[in-house]
Amino acid sequence: MQNDHYEIEIKSLLGSPESAERLKTKMQEVDPSLESIGSHRQLNHYFEGNGDFKKVAEVLKDENDHARFLDIAAKAKEISLRTREADGAVLLVLKASIDDTTSANGTARREFEEKVDLPLDGLDKAILAAGFTYQSKWSRERQEFRFSDVNVTIDRNAGYGYLAEFESIEKDPARADDAKAELRKLMQSVGCEELNQDRLARMFAFYNAHWPEYYGTEKVFNIE
């Protein structure tokens, strides 16, 4: 069980492995105490539709997790419901935007992320049985770093190629704008350009329409 928290995150499209290596080098120069947390592979499955969140919540054994999941689902304007498998653990994930960006890719989101005692296909089946449908399936290889007191991930995503995410975890949603300003300042210090939300939305829509061609592969597309 986790306490309620808010994910403040800004993405940068790196594209090539060379750009990813340059970012790691630059982070080390700016912050000599840069910490490599580790790396792993992930499968992320996204869902959509007007399903029953109460039925989905039945997979959660902890009463507090159950209540928090339903509270986020009830209060959110827009929700991104997902399942994830990483390092052998299977998680139920719910993200709800708290600003004017989307729940799928936004810069400020209320987040729920808890392990469940089911295999990935079992959790997926429970969500499908609750009336949701697949939106898309994603695969990625992720490297994680602790850089100047924020979390940075460098992902190789099917379809997108290399992508960096600069993330701050906040307990107070009122801190969202300040946290975003701090992240953007850090990104400037290492020469990272923020991925425009409109372009990100176009990329996301294209992937959702063509995901079977990319899921589990190293194929990459370019959407301006």
ABEGO torsion letter per residue (X at the ends): XBBBBBBBBBBBBAGBAAAAAAAAAAAAAABAABBBAEBBBBBBBBBBEBBBAAAAAAABABAAAAAAAAAAAAABABBBBBBBBBGGBBBBBBBBBABABBAAABABBBBBBBBBBBBAAAAAAAAAAAGBBBABBBBBBBBBBBBGGBBBBBBBBBGAEBBBBBBBBBABAAAAAAAAAAAAAAAAAAGBBBBBAAAAAAAAAAAAAAAAAABGBABBBBBX
